[in-house]
Amino acid sequence: PRILSDMESQLELLLQLLGQQQQQQQLPYHWLPPAGLGALLQLLAAVILKPGGKVKQALLHVSRGLQLVEQQLAVQHVGPTTTEASLDHIHTREVRGCLVLQVLLLEVQQQLQLLSANYAAACQAACESIALLQRFPGLLNSMRVSVHLAAGLYAQSMNAFDAAQAHFRKAAASQDSHMRVCGRCLAVLCILSQDGTAAAGGQRQVSRGRELLGGLVESVDTRLGYAERAVANITSGLLLLAAPDSSSADKSDAKQRLSKALKLAHGRLQNHQVVSQVLLFMAPLQIHNADVAGAHSMLTSSFTLAKGAGDLPAQVASLSMMQQLYHHAQQADKAGQNHNYLLRKQEDLSSRIQEAESSAQQHALVLKWDL
C-alpha cells in the first residue's frame, strides 16, 4: 500500500509539473502535446501496477489515459469515423503519436481484463485496437505485430488454440526480439495445450514445438530481457517434461529451467501471474519426488496469488491439483470441501467464456483478424 501511495503521489507531481511547464511554455522540445504526455504517464502507471495484480487501480489509470488521448485527438479533428486518407499530412506526426498511445493503452487494458477473466471486455478492447489499425494502416503499421500478440492472448484464453497459435506465429515473424521470442514461446505453449498434449506427451507435438522454439530448446541467451528469458525457460522446461521419452536428467533440467523462470518472475519482474503459473508447473515435479507437502505449499501460494488478481484459470488449475493431492492423501473432508469450491470456480470461468463467445461477431473478428 505504501508503494502504491508513493507512486500515486509521484504521478500527481509529474502531472502538476507538466501543467506548469505548459503554462510557462518551458517544454524544451515538442514531442507530444501535453495531453499526450499526460496519457503516457497514465500508461506507465498502469504498466507498473499490472505485474503486482493491482488490476482495479491499473484499469483506472488506463481509463484516464484513454480519455486524455481521445480529447487530444478531438482537438486534432480526429473522430470515430476519421481515416488515414482524410488526414491533413501536416499534422500526421502528432496524430500518429496519439494513435500509438491509444493502441498501447488498449493493449494494457486487454491484458488486465484477461488477467481478471473479464473476457467480454478484453474482446471489446481487442476489437477497438483492430478497428484503429483498419482506419490508420500506415500510421499504425508498427503496432500490427503487437495487436497480433494481443489477439493471440485472447484466443488462448478462449481455448481457441489454433487461432492463438496463428496469431503468435505472426508475432514470431517480427524483427523485434521481444516479439519474436514471446511469439515463438507462446505458439509452442499452444501446441502443448492442445488435446492435453502436455500431459499425454505426444511426440509429434513435442517435435513441432522443438522445431519452432529452435535454439532456445538447448539454452536461453542471458542477453535477452528478463521477460523473454522467463518465458523461454518456462517453454523449454515444459517441452522437456512433455517428451514421452523424458529421462530423469530431462526432468532435472526442466526443474532447473522452471526455477530460473520463477526467480526471474519473482525477483526481477515481480509478476504475480507468472509466479503463480510457474508454481503450478513445478508442483507436479514435487509430487513426482514424493514431496507432497512442498507441492501443497506451491499450489496454495499459486492459488493465493491468482485469487488476488482474479485469475480464474489459475485458480481452477491449482484447485484441481489440490483435489488430486487430497485424494492421494485420503483426506476425504478436505477433498469434499475443495471439490465444491472447484465446481463454483469452474462454473464461473465457463460462464465468463460463454459471455465473450456470445458476442459472436466480435469474437470471430479477433480470432480471424489478418490471418
TORZAVEX-272038 format. One record per residue (C-alpha): x, y, z; residue in three letters. Coordinates in pm, whole numbers. Layout:
BEGIN
{node {X, Y, Z}, "ALA"}
...
***
This chain:
BEGIN
{node {0, 0, 0}, "PRO"}
{node {281, 245, 82}, "ARG"}
{node {449, 186, -255}, "ILE"}
{node {116, 234, -431}, "LEU"}
{node {54, 556, -239}, "SER"}
{node {404, 684, -323}, "ASP"}
{node {357, 610, -691}, "MET"}
{node {24, 791, -700}, "GLU"}
{node {178, 1096, -532}, "SER"}
{node {476, 1096, -769}, "GLN"}
{node {242, 1069, -1067}, "LEU"}
{node {44, 1365, -939}, "GLU"}
{node {364, 1569, -901}, "LEU"}
{node {467, 1484, -1257}, "LEU"}
{node {128, 1591, -1391}, "LEU"}
{node {149, 1919, -1196}, "GLN"}
{node {499, 1984, -1330}, "LEU"}
{node {380, 1910, -1682}, "LEU"}
{node {95, 2160, -1641}, "GLY"}
{node {329, 2429, -1507}, "GLN"}
{node {573, 2385, -1794}, "GLN"}
{node {289, 2404, -2042}, "GLN"}
{node {162, 2729, -1892}, "GLN"}
{node {510, 2880, -1882}, "GLN"}
{node {596, 2740, -2225}, "GLN"}
{node {912, 2583, -2084}, "GLN"}
{node {893, 2247, -2262}, "LEU"}
{node {1242, 2210, -2418}, "PRO"}
{node {1106, 2045, -2733}, "TYR"}
{node {771, 1940, -2874}, "HIS"}
{node {748, 1562, -2866}, "TRP"}
{node {383, 1504, -2780}, "LEU"}
{node {109, 1753, -2694}, "PRO"}
{node {68, 1794, -2316}, "PRO"}
{node {-244, 1576, -2310}, "ALA"}
{node {-44, 1304, -2486}, "GLY"}
{node {233, 1328, -2227}, "LEU"}
{node {-31, 1301, -1954}, "GLY"}
{node {-169, 989, -2121}, "ALA"}
{node {182, 845, -2137}, "LEU"}
{node {223, 893, -1762}, "LEU"}
{node {-107, 715, -1702}, "GLN"}
{node {12, 429, -1926}, "LEU"}
{node {336, 399, -1729}, "LEU"}
{node {143, 391, -1401}, "ALA"}
{node {-77, 108, -1531}, "ALA"}
{node {226, -88, -1655}, "VAL"}
{node {392, -55, -1313}, "ILE"}
{node {79, -171, -1129}, "LEU"}
{node {-11, -463, -1357}, "LYS"}
{node {260, -717, -1256}, "PRO"}
{node {159, -692, -891}, "GLY"}
{node {-202, -778, -972}, "GLY"}
{node {-334, -428, -893}, "LYS"}
{node {-599, -466, -1161}, "VAL"}
{node {-856, -210, -1048}, "LYS"}
{node {-601, 65, -990}, "GLN"}
{node {-425, -6, -1319}, "ALA"}
{node {-753, -3, -1514}, "LEU"}
{node {-835, 335, -1362}, "LEU"}
{node {-510, 478, -1498}, "HIS"}
{node {-578, 323, -1838}, "VAL"}
{node {-924, 483, -1844}, "SER"}
{node {-776, 824, -1762}, "ARG"}
{node {-513, 781, -2031}, "GLY"}
{node {-769, 687, -2295}, "LEU"}
{node {-978, 991, -2205}, "GLN"}
{node {-676, 1220, -2248}, "LEU"}
{node {-588, 1065, -2584}, "VAL"}
{node {-944, 1094, -2711}, "GLU"}
{node {-959, 1458, -2603}, "GLN"}
{node {-634, 1535, -2785}, "GLN"}
{node {-745, 1352, -3099}, "LEU"}
{node {-1068, 1556, -3094}, "ALA"}
{node {-858, 1874, -3081}, "VAL"}
{node {-676, 1744, -3389}, "GLN"}
{node {-1014, 1683, -3558}, "HIS"}
{node {-975, 1305, -3548}, "VAL"}
{node {-1312, 1149, -3469}, "GLY"}
{node {-1456, 796, -3461}, "PRO"}
{node {-1503, 789, -3840}, "THR"}
{node {-1178, 961, -3943}, "THR"}
{node {-948, 755, -4164}, "THR"}
{node {-586, 791, -4262}, "GLU"}
{node {-679, 904, -4613}, "ALA"}
{node {-870, 1204, -4478}, "SER"}
{node {-589, 1334, -4255}, "LEU"}
{node {-402, 1655, -4323}, "ASP"}
{node {-46, 1531, -4389}, "HIS"}
{node {98, 1830, -4197}, "ILE"}
{node {-43, 1700, -3867}, "HIS"}
{node {11, 1328, -3912}, "THR"}
{node {315, 1315, -3680}, "ARG"}
{node {123, 1437, -3376}, "GLU"}
{node {-179, 1226, -3468}, "VAL"}
{node {39, 917, -3503}, "ARG"}
{node {186, 965, -3156}, "GLY"}
{node {-160, 980, -3001}, "CYS"}
{node {-285, 681, -3201}, "LEU"}
{node {12, 469, -3092}, "VAL"}
{node {-59, 566, -2731}, "LEU"}
{node {-422, 469, -2778}, "GLN"}
{node {-326, 122, -2905}, "VAL"}
{node {-77, 74, -2619}, "LEU"}
{node {-339, 175, -2362}, "LEU"}
{node {-593, -64, -2516}, "LEU"}
{node {-329, -339, -2511}, "GLU"}
{node {-266, -295, -2138}, "VAL"}
{node {-640, -269, -2078}, "GLN"}
{node {-693, -601, -2256}, "GLN"}
{node {-411, -769, -2063}, "GLN"}
{node {-564, -656, -1734}, "LEU"}
{node {-910, -777, -1837}, "GLN"}
{node {-771, -1115, -1943}, "LEU"}
{node {-586, -1141, -1612}, "LEU"}
{node {-909, -1079, -1419}, "SER"}
{node {-1107, -1314, -1650}, "ALA"}
{node {-1322, -1033, -1792}, "ASN"}
{node {-1311, -1189, -2137}, "TYR"}
{node {-1600, -997, -2291}, "ALA"}
{node {-1433, -664, -2209}, "ALA"}
{node {-1098, -799, -2334}, "ALA"}
{node {-1261, -890, -2664}, "CYS"}
{node {-1401, -536, -2692}, "GLN"}
{node {-1057, -383, -2630}, "ALA"}
{node {-901, -608, -2895}, "ALA"}
{node {-1173, -510, -3144}, "CYS"}
{node {-1103, -141, -3079}, "GLU"}
{node {-732, -193, -3150}, "SER"}
{node {-812, -381, -3471}, "ILE"}
{node {-1051, -104, -3580}, "ALA"}
{node {-776, 156, -3530}, "LEU"}
{node {-537, -46, -3747}, "LEU"}
{node {-802, -76, -4016}, "GLN"}
{node {-861, 301, -4015}, "ARG"}
{node {-493, 400, -3996}, "PHE"}
{node {-299, 111, -4156}, "PRO"}
{node {9, 316, -4247}, "GLY"}
{node {42, 522, -3931}, "LEU"}
{node {-5, 216, -3709}, "LEU"}
{node {179, -42, -3917}, "ASN"}
{node {447, -81, -3649}, "SER"}
{node {174, -183, -3399}, "MET"}
{node {37, -466, -3614}, "ARG"}
{node {259, -733, -3455}, "VAL"}
{node {165, -614, -3106}, "SER"}
{node {-206, -643, -3190}, "VAL"}
{node {-146, -996, -3322}, "HIS"}
{node {10, -1088, -2988}, "LEU"}
{node {-289, -938, -2806}, "ALA"}
{node {-535, -1125, -3031}, "ALA"}
{node {-342, -1446, -2965}, "GLY"}
{node {-365, -1399, -2589}, "LEU"}
{node {-742, -1355, -2615}, "TYR"}
{node {-775, -1663, -2837}, "ALA"}
{node {-559, -1864, -2596}, "GLN"}
{node {-785, -1762, -2306}, "SER"}
{node {-1085, -1884, -2509}, "MET"}
{node {-911, -2221, -2566}, "ASN"}
{node {-905, -2142, -2941}, "ALA"}
{node {-550, -2272, -2969}, "PHE"}
{node {-530, -2292, -3350}, "ASP"}
{node {-620, -1924, -3386}, "ALA"}
{node {-393, -1830, -3096}, "ALA"}
{node {-101, -2018, -3247}, "GLN"}
{node {-156, -1846, -3585}, "ALA"}
{node {-151, -1502, -3422}, "HIS"}
{node {159, -1588, -3218}, "PHE"}
{node {338, -1708, -3532}, "ARG"}
{node {267, -1368, -3689}, "LYS"}
{node {430, -1205, -3385}, "ALA"}
{node {722, -1451, -3408}, "ALA"}
{node {797, -1321, -3758}, "ALA"}
{node {870, -974, -3620}, "SER"}
{node {1209, -806, -3636}, "GLN"}
{node {1166, -706, -3271}, "ASP"}
{node {1348, -953, -3045}, "SER"}
{node {1089, -931, -2766}, "HIS"}
{node {801, -1005, -3002}, "MET"}
{node {998, -1276, -3180}, "ARG"}
{node {1086, -1468, -2864}, "VAL"}
{node {747, -1425, -2697}, "CYS"}
{node {562, -1515, -3017}, "GLY"}
{node {760, -1837, -3062}, "ARG"}
{node {726, -1939, -2697}, "CYS"}
{node {353, -1868, -2678}, "LEU"}
{node {293, -2059, -3002}, "ALA"}
{node {474, -2359, -2853}, "VAL"}
{node {265, -2339, -2535}, "LEU"}
{node {-46, -2352, -2755}, "CYS"}
{node {86, -2667, -2922}, "ILE"}
{node {142, -2826, -2581}, "LEU"}
{node {-205, -2721, -2459}, "SER"}
{node {-398, -2879, -2745}, "GLN"}
{node {-580, -3200, -2659}, "ASP"}
{node {-396, -3232, -2330}, "GLY"}
{node {-67, -3275, -2512}, "THR"}
{node {141, -3157, -2216}, "ALA"}
{node {7, -3443, -2007}, "ALA"}
{node {-3, -3708, -2278}, "ALA"}
{node {337, -3622, -2418}, "GLY"}
{node {263, -3666, -2786}, "GLY"}
{node {593, -3695, -2971}, "GLN"}
{node {464, -3522, -3286}, "ARG"}
{node {353, -3213, -3098}, "GLN"}
{node {675, -3205, -2896}, "VAL"}
{node {877, -3224, -3219}, "SER"}
{node {677, -2935, -3365}, "ARG"}
{node {740, -2736, -3052}, "GLY"}
{node {1114, -2803, -3055}, "ARG"}
{node {1136, -2703, -3421}, "GLU"}
{node {952, -2376, -3357}, "LEU"}
{node {1149, -2291, -3044}, "LEU"}
{node {1482, -2354, -3219}, "GLY"}
{node {1799, -2277, -3025}, "GLY"}
{node {1603, -2183, -2712}, "LEU"}
{node {1547, -2555, -2652}, "VAL"}
{node {1916, -2608, -2575}, "GLU"}
{node {1991, -2286, -2389}, "SER"}
{node {1841, -1944, -2314}, "VAL"}
{node {2060, -1649, -2407}, "ASP"}
{node {2132, -1441, -2096}, "THR"}
{node {2148, -1132, -2317}, "ARG"}
{node {1772, -1149, -2361}, "LEU"}
{node {1549, -933, -2143}, "GLY"}
{node {1412, -1067, -1815}, "TYR"}
{node {1063, -1128, -1956}, "ALA"}
{node {1195, -1310, -2263}, "GLU"}
{node {1427, -1525, -2051}, "ARG"}
{node {1143, -1615, -1814}, "ALA"}
{node {901, -1723, -2088}, "VAL"}
{node {1179, -1908, -2276}, "ALA"}
{node {1280, -2103, -1965}, "ASN"}
{node {915, -2191, -1895}, "ILE"}
{node {851, -2309, -2251}, "THR"}
{node {1172, -2508, -2291}, "SER"}
{node {1120, -2665, -1948}, "GLY"}
{node {766, -2775, -2034}, "LEU"}
{node {888, -2916, -2366}, "LEU"}
{node {1138, -3133, -2180}, "LEU"}
{node {864, -3259, -1949}, "LEU"}
{node {621, -3325, -2235}, "ALA"}
{node {852, -3558, -2428}, "ALA"}
{node {732, -3921, -2396}, "PRO"}
{node {1093, -4039, -2361}, "ASP"}
{node {1172, -3778, -2096}, "SER"}
{node {1457, -3905, -1876}, "SER"}
{node {1547, -3825, -1517}, "SER"}
{node {1811, -3587, -1649}, "ALA"}
{node {1546, -3413, -1863}, "ASP"}
{node {1319, -3374, -1561}, "LYS"}
{node {1607, -3233, -1359}, "SER"}
{node {1692, -2989, -1640}, "ASP"}
{node {1327, -2888, -1669}, "ALA"}
{node {1304, -2822, -1295}, "LYS"}
{node {1618, -2608, -1315}, "GLN"}
{node {1471, -2403, -1601}, "ARG"}
{node {1142, -2354, -1423}, "LEU"}
{node {1332, -2249, -1111}, "SER"}
{node {1519, -1988, -1316}, "LYS"}
{node {1188, -1862, -1452}, "ALA"}
{node {1046, -1843, -1101}, "LEU"}
{node {1346, -1647, -980}, "LYS"}
{node {1315, -1401, -1270}, "LEU"}
{node {938, -1365, -1226}, "ALA"}
{node {966, -1307, -852}, "HIS"}
{node {1292, -1117, -818}, "GLY"}
{node {1318, -919, -1140}, "ARG"}
{node {974, -893, -1299}, "LEU"}
{node {778, -908, -971}, "GLN"}
{node {496, -1052, -1180}, "ASN"}
{node {242, -1233, -965}, "HIS"}
{node {69, -1401, -1260}, "GLN"}
{node {390, -1556, -1391}, "VAL"}
{node {493, -1664, -1040}, "VAL"}
{node {152, -1829, -996}, "SER"}
{node {182, -2011, -1330}, "GLN"}
{node {536, -2136, -1267}, "VAL"}
{node {438, -2272, -926}, "LEU"}
{node {159, -2464, -1099}, "LEU"}
{node {409, -2615, -1342}, "PHE"}
{node {654, -2707, -1064}, "MET"}
{node {405, -2870, -825}, "ALA"}
{node {380, -3199, -1025}, "PRO"}
{node {760, -3227, -1008}, "LEU"}
{node {740, -3209, -629}, "GLN"}
{node {474, -3481, -632}, "ILE"}
{node {695, -3694, -856}, "HIS"}
{node {972, -3656, -598}, "ASN"}
{node {730, -3761, -320}, "ALA"}
{node {734, -3411, -170}, "ASP"}
{node {358, -3377, -120}, "VAL"}
{node {396, -3105, 142}, "ALA"}
{node {612, -2899, -95}, "GLY"}
{node {361, -2944, -376}, "ALA"}
{node {74, -2836, -150}, "HIS"}
{node {267, -2527, -43}, "SER"}
{node {329, -2433, -406}, "MET"}
{node {-35, -2482, -501}, "LEU"}
{node {-154, -2278, -204}, "THR"}
{node {79, -1992, -297}, "SER"}
{node {-28, -2013, -661}, "SER"}
{node {-396, -2001, -566}, "PHE"}
{node {-345, -1707, -329}, "THR"}
{node {-170, -1500, -597}, "LEU"}
{node {-428, -1594, -860}, "ALA"}
{node {-720, -1510, -634}, "LYS"}
{node {-573, -1169, -554}, "GLY"}
{node {-569, -1077, -924}, "ALA"}
{node {-895, -1254, -1012}, "GLY"}
{node {-709, -1502, -1235}, "ASP"}
{node {-977, -1771, -1263}, "LEU"}
{node {-794, -2020, -1489}, "PRO"}
{node {-500, -2035, -1247}, "ALA"}
{node {-739, -2074, -953}, "GLN"}
{node {-914, -2364, -1125}, "VAL"}
{node {-582, -2529, -1213}, "ALA"}
{node {-444, -2503, -860}, "SER"}
{node {-769, -2630, -703}, "LEU"}
{node {-773, -2924, -948}, "SER"}
{node {-422, -3025, -845}, "MET"}
{node {-511, -2983, -478}, "MET"}
{node {-802, -3222, -534}, "GLN"}
{node {-559, -3486, -659}, "GLN"}
{node {-337, -3431, -354}, "LEU"}
{node {-628, -3470, -109}, "TYR"}
{node {-742, -3790, -280}, "HIS"}
{node {-389, -3927, -274}, "HIS"}
{node {-359, -3844, 97}, "ALA"}
{node {-708, -3992, 161}, "GLN"}
{node {-826, -3665, 319}, "GLN"}
{node {-1195, -3704, 235}, "ALA"}
{node {-1320, -3396, 424}, "ASP"}
{node {-1074, -3161, 260}, "LYS"}
{node {-1134, -3324, -77}, "ALA"}
{node {-1509, -3266, -43}, "GLY"}
{node {-1472, -2900, 52}, "GLN"}
{node {-1218, -2840, -220}, "ASN"}
{node {-1439, -3014, -479}, "HIS"}
{node {-1736, -2788, -406}, "ASN"}
{node {-1516, -2478, -426}, "TYR"}
{node {-1360, -2605, -750}, "LEU"}
{node {-1703, -2658, -908}, "LEU"}
{node {-1805, -2298, -829}, "ARG"}
{node {-1486, -2165, -983}, "LYS"}
{node {-1526, -2382, -1292}, "GLN"}
{node {-1885, -2263, -1340}, "GLU"}
{node {-1776, -1901, -1303}, "ASP"}
{node {-1497, -1947, -1558}, "LEU"}
{node {-1726, -2125, -1803}, "SER"}
{node {-1991, -1853, -1782}, "SER"}
{node {-1732, -1582, -1848}, "ARG"}
{node {-1603, -1764, -2157}, "ILE"}
{node {-1960, -1810, -2281}, "GLN"}
{node {-2031, -1440, -2227}, "GLU"}
{node {-1741, -1345, -2454}, "ALA"}
{node {-1838, -1604, -2715}, "GLU"}
{node {-2197, -1474, -2717}, "SER"}
{node {-2075, -1161, -2896}, "SER"}
{node {-2015, -1385, -3195}, "ALA"}
{node {-1919, -1118, -3448}, "GLN"}
{node {-1659, -953, -3225}, "GLN"}
{node {-1529, -1290, -3102}, "HIS"}
{node {-1480, -1413, -3458}, "ALA"}
{node {-1317, -1086, -3564}, "LEU"}
{node {-1043, -1120, -3302}, "VAL"}
{node {-983, -1488, -3376}, "LEU"}
{node {-963, -1448, -3755}, "LYS"}
{node {-820, -1097, -3800}, "TRP"}
{node {-538, -1071, -4055}, "ASP"}
{node {-486, -1449, -4076}, "LEU"}
***
